[in-house]
């Protein structure tokens, strides 16, 4: 284990934490809020600790998969602990644990909250709360790689540990260039949504903060009603951008280099859009009696499907009062999630497609034992390493889900609340059903359950293995 390079990366994380907090600090100064001093104090401490840590330069900047997993996991934990401090010392969160929960929820783009009244927060705290979604959406280490590359090809270990999906590749030969392209696309989509919301009549502050929550597929809102108080036009803008951010960002790169045929051939994209519109149609038909027109039914159904499947977690209404069929569809979409390589969480559409084809292959093999069939995706044979990765991920996913459900049930809440809370946090969606539905929150869970759910959020966002590696004694051996 190369401890020196991990410490070096963590010092860089503190630098970036200070840089990130400069924006909400500025917002606090503009609105003359006391919370601005909370951010200023944390910025000073972060820079001081980072400056002290720079005295101990890494003996070697070479690192491998093990160091990559550990560096990414510890970076997210450190940023969560540091990012929670302004929440707590501002006095707007009751306990530091609640502040950490909110920060982890923000950075992992989960969007679950312990707050009962988000409208009572100051402007700077609200800004930081939504901005954490944007920071975590594309990934903290991906941003560092785009600006401060570390050591050539070894950087790919960091990108693989932080990027969502069964397999991660480079868009261009250099990792730094890949990171820069991804963040360039991310910033462009952010800019386009801000412009669209401004054109729809929204103020700059609202447009920025809600765009951070949308593009990062997080779901923190500024109002207790989430997005329900906004016009149909504004809600439609959110639908469009939620769906756009649930798509693999590599497809946007293909569009930029004028390869639209490759985008159209993407099987995951076709399945993703097919599931979205089929689910919306089924729910709209099921809830048609709740609305005055078929258009309203489909609009709200499509909004909730887009919100849940992209793991954003916005809501236009309390869908917990909908029929059981509609809630079941939304729950299944909570587990599924968006596309690989997007800012969305969940199991990922590509994994589901690969698993389904594995099942079909095994059934066919049972009928014709001598036949040899390969799993294909996007017109290419899926490598054995990717198949093994998907199968191992699925096994760990189910095991951690069941263990988390068992631990959270110690709070003695009803089963629907417990299972939807675990599903919503593990898949980085946010709201669930019953007590944790769109009209509820997570404030009533015990401190122990909140820790379990925080672990789920981090494990789900980092694709399980980077977090689990921290608990292996072999990880910490020097050689």
C-alpha positions in Angstrom: 0.0 0.0 0.0 1.4 3.4 -1.0 0.2 5.4 1.9 2.1 8.6 0.8 0.1 8.9 -2.4 -3.2 8.4 -0.6 -2.3 11.2 1.8 -1.3 13.4 -1.1 -4.7 12.9 -2.8 -6.5 13.6 0.5 -4.6 16.9 0.8 -5.8 17.7 -2.7 -9.3 16.9 -1.6 -9.0 19.5 1.2 -7.9 22.1 -1.3 -10.9 21.4 -3.5 -13.2 21.4 -0.5 -12.0 24.9 0.3 -12.5 25.9 -3.4 -16.0 24.4 -3.4 -17.1 26.2 -0.2 -15.9 29.6 -1.6 -19.2 29.7 -3.6 -21.7 29.3 -0.8 -19.5 31.6 1.3 -19.9 34.2 -1.4 -23.6 33.6 -1.5 -23.7 34.2 2.3 -21.8 37.4 1.9 -24.2 38.6 -0.8 -27.2 37.9 1.4 -25.4 39.2 4.5 -25.9 35.9 6.4 -24.0 34.7 9.5 -23.6 31.3 7.8 -21.0 32.8 5.6 -18.6 32.8 8.5 -19.1 29.0 8.9 -17.9 28.4 5.4 -15.0 30.9 5.8 -13.8 29.1 9.0 -13.9 25.7 7.3 -12.0 27.1 4.2 -9.2 28.4 6.4 -8.9 25.1 8.3 -8.9 23.0 5.1 -6.2 25.1 3.5 -4.1 25.1 6.7 -4.3 21.3 7.1 -3.6 20.8 3.4 -0.6 23.2 3.5 0.8 21.3 6.5 0.3 18.0 4.7 2.3 19.2 1.6 5.5 19.0 3.6 5.3 15.2 3.4 5.7 14.7 -0.4 4.8 11.2 -1.7 7.8 8.9 -2.1 6.2 7.6 -5.3 3.2 8.7 -7.3 2.6 5.3 -8.7 -0.5 3.5 -7.5 -2.6 0.6 -8.5 -6.2 -0.6 -8.2 -5.9 -1.1 -4.4 -4.7 2.4 -3.8 -7.3 3.7 -6.3 -10.2 2.1 -4.4 -8.9 3.3 -1.0 -8.1 6.9 -2.2 -11.6 7.3 -3.8 -13.4 5.9 -0.8 -11.5 7.9 1.8 -11.8 11.1 -0.4 -15.6 10.8 -0.4 -15.7 10.1 3.4 -13.3 13.0 4.1 -15.3 15.4 1.9 -18.5 14.3 3.6 -17.1 14.9 7.1 -15.6 18.3 6.1 -18.6 19.4 4.1 -21.0 18.7 7.1 -19.1 21.2 9.3 -20.7 24.4 7.9 -24.2 22.8 8.2 -23.6 22.1 11.9 -21.7 25.2 13.1 -24.2 27.4 11.4 -26.8 26.1 13.8 -29.2 25.1 11.1 -28.8 21.3 11.7 -29.6 19.8 15.1 -26.6 17.4 15.4 -23.4 16.8 13.5 -24.5 13.3 12.6 -27.6 14.8 10.9 -25.3 17.3 9.1 -23.1 14.4 7.9 -26.1 12.5 6.7 -27.3 15.4 4.7 -23.8 15.9 3.2 -23.4 12.3 2.3 -26.9 12.4 0.8 -25.8 15.4 -1.2 -22.5 14.2 -2.5 -23.7 10.8 -3.4 -26.6 12.5 -5.2 -29.2 10.6 -3.1 -31.3 13.5 -2.0 -32.8 11.9 1.1 -33.1 14.5 4.0 -33.5 14.7 7.7 -35.0 18.2 7.4 -38.7 18.8 8.1 -38.6 22.4 6.8 -36.1 23.1 4.0 -37.6 26.5 3.4 -36.3 27.7 6.8 -32.6 27.3 5.6 -30.5 30.3 4.8 -29.5 31.0 1.2 -25.9 30.0 1.6 -26.8 26.7 3.3 -29.4 25.9 0.6 -26.8 26.7 -2.1 -24.2 24.4 -0.5 -26.8 21.7 0.0 -27.7 21.7 -3.7 -24.1 22.3 -4.9 -23.0 19.1 -3.2 -25.1 17.2 -5.8 -23.3 18.9 -8.7 -19.9 18.1 -7.0 -20.7 14.4 -6.6 -22.6 14.0 -9.9 -19.6 13.5 -12.1 -17.2 12.6 -9.3 -14.7 14.5 -7.2 -11.7 12.5 -8.4 -12.7 12.9 -12.0 -12.5 16.7 -11.5 -9.1 16.4 -9.9 -7.9 14.3 -12.8 -9.1 16.9 -15.2 -7.2 19.7 -13.5 -4.3 18.0 -11.6 -3.3 14.7 -13.3 -1.2 12.5 -11.1 0.8 9.8 -12.8 0.0 8.9 -16.3 -1.9 5.6 -16.9 -2.3 5.0 -13.2 -5.0 7.6 -13.1 -7.4 5.1 -14.7 -7.5 3.3 -11.4 -9.1 6.4 -9.8 -11.6 6.9 -12.6 -12.7 3.2 -12.6 -13.2 3.3 -8.8 -15.4 6.4 -9.0 -17.3 6.1 -12.3 -20.6 4.2 -12.4 -21.1 1.1 -14.6 -20.0 -2.4 -15.2 -17.0 -1.2 -17.3 -15.2 2.1 -17.7 -13.1 3.1 -20.6 -11.2 6.1 -21.9 -12.8 8.3 -24.6 -9.4 9.4 -25.7 -5.9 7.9 -25.0 -5.1 10.3 -22.1 -7.0 10.0 -18.8 -6.7 13.7 -18.2 -8.3 14.5 -21.6 -11.1 12.0 -20.9 -11.8 13.7 -17.6 -11.8 17.1 -19.2 -14.2 16.0 -21.9 -16.6 14.5 -19.4 -16.6 17.7 -17.3 -16.9 19.8 -20.4 -20.1 18.0 -21.3 -21.3 18.2 -17.7 -20.8 22.0 -17.6 -22.5 22.4 -20.9 -25.6 20.6 -19.8 -25.6 22.6 -16.6 -25.4 25.9 -18.6 -28.2 24.8 -20.9 -30.6 24.0 -18.1 -29.9 27.3 -16.3 -30.6 29.2 -19.5 -33.8 27.2 -20.0 -35.0 27.9 -16.4 -34.2 31.6 -16.8 -36.2 31.7 -20.0 -39.1 30.1 -18.2 -39.1 33.0 -15.7 -37.2 31.5 -12.8 -34.7 33.7 -10.8 -31.0 33.1 -11.1 -30.5 31.8 -7.6 -33.3 29.2 -8.0 -32.2 28.3 -11.5 -28.6 27.6 -10.4 -29.4 25.6 -7.3 -32.1 23.5 -8.9 -29.9 22.9 -11.9 -27.2 21.6 -9.6 -29.8 19.2 -8.1 -31.0 18.1 -11.5 -27.8 17.7 -13.5 -26.2 15.8 -10.5 -29.5 13.7 -10.4 -29.7 14.5 -6.7 -33.1 16.0 -5.9 -32.6 18.5 -3.1 -35.2 21.3 -3.6 -35.7 24.7 -2.2 -39.4 24.2 -1.3 -41.1 21.8 1.0 -43.3 20.8 -2.0 -40.1 19.9 -4.1 -41.0 20.8 -7.7 -44.8 20.7 -7.2 -45.2 24.5 -6.9 -43.7 25.3 -10.3 -45.5 25.6 -13.6 -46.0 22.7 -16.0 -43.4 24.3 -18.4 -40.8 24.4 -15.7 -41.6 20.8 -14.6 -41.2 19.7 -18.3 -37.7 21.3 -18.4 -36.8 19.2 -15.4 -38.2 16.1 -17.1 -36.0 16.7 -20.1 -32.8 17.4 -18.2 -33.3 14.5 -15.8 -33.6 12.1 -18.7 -30.6 13.7 -20.4 -28.5 13.2 -17.3 -29.5 9.6 -17.0 -27.9 8.8 -20.3 -24.3 7.6 -20.6 -22.2 10.8 -21.1 -20.0 9.0 -23.6 -22.9 9.1 -26.1 -22.8 12.9 -26.0 -19.1 12.7 -26.9 -20.0 10.6 -29.9 -22.5 13.3 -30.9 -19.8 15.9 -30.5 -17.4 14.0 -32.9 -20.3 13.5 -35.3 -21.0 9.8 -34.9 -24.8 9.8 -34.5 -25.1 6.3 -35.9 -23.1 4.9 -33.0 -25.5 6.6 -30.6 -28.6 5.2 -32.3 -27.0 1.7 -32.1 -26.7 1.9 -28.4 -28.8 -0.8 -26.9 -28.7 0.5 -23.4 -30.1 3.9 -24.5 -33.0 2.2 -26.4 -33.9 0.0 -23.3 -33.6 3.1 -21.0 -36.0 5.2 -23.0 -38.3 2.3 -23.7 -38.6 1.5 -20.0 -39.2 5.2 -19.1 -42.0 5.7 -21.6 -43.6 2.3 -21.1 -43.6 2.8 -17.3 -45.0 6.3 -17.6 -47.8 5.1 -19.9 -48.7 2.2 -17.5 -48.8 4.5 -14.5 -50.7 7.2 -16.3 -53.4 4.7 -17.2 -53.5 3.5 -13.6 -53.8 6.9 -12.0 -56.1 8.5 -14.6 -58.8 8.9 -12.1 -56.6 11.2 -9.9 -56.4 13.9 -12.6 -58.7 16.0 -14.7 -57.2 15.0 -18.0 -55.1 12.3 -19.7 -52.4 14.9 -20.3 -52.0 15.7 -16.6 -51.9 12.0 -15.7 -49.2 11.3 -18.3 -47.2 14.5 -17.3 -47.0 13.6 -13.6 -46.5 9.9 -14.3 -43.6 10.8 -16.7 -42.1 13.2 -14.2 -42.1 10.7 -11.4 -40.8 7.9 -13.6 -38.0 10.1 -14.9 -37.2 11.3 -11.4 -37.1 7.8 -9.9 -35.3 6.0 -12.7 -32.6 8.7 -13.1 -32.4 8.5 -9.2 -33.0 12.3 -9.0 -35.8 12.1 -6.4 -37.8 15.3 -7.3 -41.5 15.1 -6.9 -44.5 17.1 -8.2 -46.9 15.5 -5.8 -47.2 12.9 -3.1 -47.2 9.7 -5.2 -47.5 7.6 -2.0 -51.3 8.0 -2.4 -51.3 6.4 -5.8 -52.6 2.9 -6.4 -50.3 0.0 -5.4 -49.6 -1.0 -9.0 -48.1 2.5 -9.7 -46.1 2.5 -6.5 -44.8 -1.0 -7.3 -43.6 0.2 -10.7 -41.8 3.1 -9.1 -40.2 0.9 -6.5 -38.9 -1.4 -9.3 -37.5 1.6 -11.1 -35.8 2.7 -7.9 -33.9 -0.6 -8.0 -33.1 -0.3 -11.7 -31.6 3.2 -12.0 -30.2 4.9 -15.0 -27.5 4.2 -17.6 -23.9 3.3 -16.9 -21.6 6.3 -17.3 -24.4 8.8 -16.3 -24.8 10.8 -13.1 -27.6 8.5 -12.0 -27.3 5.7 -9.5 -29.0 2.4 -9.2 -28.3 -1.1 -10.5 -27.9 0.3 -14.1 -29.8 -0.7 -17.3 -26.7 -2.2 -18.9 -26.2 -4.7 -16.0 -29.9 -5.7 -16.2 -29.6 -6.4 -19.9 -26.3 -8.4 -19.5 -27.9 -10.5 -16.6 -31.0 -11.1 -18.7 -28.9 -12.4 -21.6 -26.9 -14.5 -19.2 -30.1 -16.2 -18.0 -31.3 -16.7 -21.6 -27.9 -18.2 -22.5 -28.0 -20.6 -19.5 -31.5 -21.7 -20.5 -30.4 -22.3 -24.0 -27.3 -24.1 -22.8 -29.5 -26.5 -20.7 -31.5 -27.4 -23.8 -28.5 -27.7 -26.1 -25.4 -28.6 -23.9 -23.0 -28.8 -26.8 -23.8 -25.4 -28.1 -21.4 -22.5 -27.4 -23.0 -19.1 -27.1 -21.5 -15.7 -26.3 -23.2 -12.7 -24.6 -23.3 -9.7 -27.0 -23.9 -6.1 -26.2 -23.7 -3.2 -28.6 -22.7 -5.6 -31.4 -19.7 -6.8 -29.5 -18.9 -9.9 -27.4 -19.1 -9.1 -23.6 -15.7 -10.0 -22.1 -15.6 -12.7 -19.4 -14.2 -10.1 -17.0 -17.2 -7.9 -17.5 -19.6 -10.8 -17.0 -17.8 -11.8 -13.8 -17.9 -8.2 -12.6 -21.7 -8.0 -13.2 -22.4 -11.3 -11.4 -20.2 -10.4 -8.4 -21.8 -6.9 -8.2 -25.3 -8.5 -8.2 -24.4 -10.9 -5.4 -22.9 -8.2 -3.3 -25.8 -5.9 -4.1 -28.4 -8.4 -2.9 -26.4 -9.3 0.2 -25.8 -5.7 1.4 -29.4 -4.8 0.7 -30.7 -7.7 2.9 -28.2 -6.9 5.7 -29.0 -3.2 5.6 -32.8 -4.0 5.7 -32.3 -6.2 8.7 -30.3 -3.6 10.6 -32.7 -0.7 9.8 -35.6 -2.8 10.9 -34.3 -2.5 14.5 -36.0 0.9 14.6 -39.4 -1.0 14.5 -40.9 1.0 11.6 -43.2 -0.7 9.1 -41.8 -2.9 6.4 -42.7 -0.7 3.5 -40.9 2.2 5.2 -37.8 0.1 5.9 -37.4 -1.6 2.5 -38.1 1.6 0.6 -35.7 3.6 2.8 -32.9 1.0 2.1 -33.7 0.8 -1.6 -33.9 4.6 -2.0 -30.6 5.2 -0.2 -28.7 2.2 -1.6 -29.7 3.3 -5.2 -29.2 7.0 -4.5 -32.8 7.9 -5.2 -33.8 9.7 -2.0 -37.6 9.5 -1.3 -39.2 6.1 -0.7 -42.7 5.3 0.6 -44.8 5.8 3.7 -42.7 7.6 6.3 -39.9 8.3 3.9 -42.2 9.2 0.9 -42.1 12.5 -1.0 -44.1 14.1 1.9 -41.8 12.6 4.6 -38.2 12.5 5.6 -35.6 10.5 7.5 -35.5 12.5 10.7 -37.2 9.8 12.8 -34.6 7.1 12.1 -32.1 6.4 14.9 -28.5 7.4 14.7 -27.5 3.8 14.1 -29.9 3.5 11.1 -28.6 6.8 9.7 -25.1 5.4 9.8 -26.3 2.2 8.0 -28.0 4.4 5.4 -25.0 6.6 4.9 -22.9 3.5 4.3 -25.5 2.4 1.7 -25.4 5.7 0.0 -21.6 5.7 -0.3 -21.5 2.0 -1.4 -24.2 2.6 -4.0 -22.5 5.6 -5.4 -19.1 4.1 -5.6 -20.3 0.8 -7.0 -19.8 -1.3 -3.8 -16.2 -2.6 -4.2 -14.3 0.6 -3.4 -16.1 0.9 0.0 -15.8 -2.8 0.8 -12.1 -2.8 0.1 -11.7 -0.6 3.2 -12.8 -3.4 5.4 -10.3 -6.0 4.1 -7.2 -6.4 6.3 -5.1 -7.3 3.2 -5.8 -3.8 1.9 -3.7 -2.1 4.6 -0.6 -4.3 4.3 2.4 -2.3 3.0 3.3 -4.9 0.5 
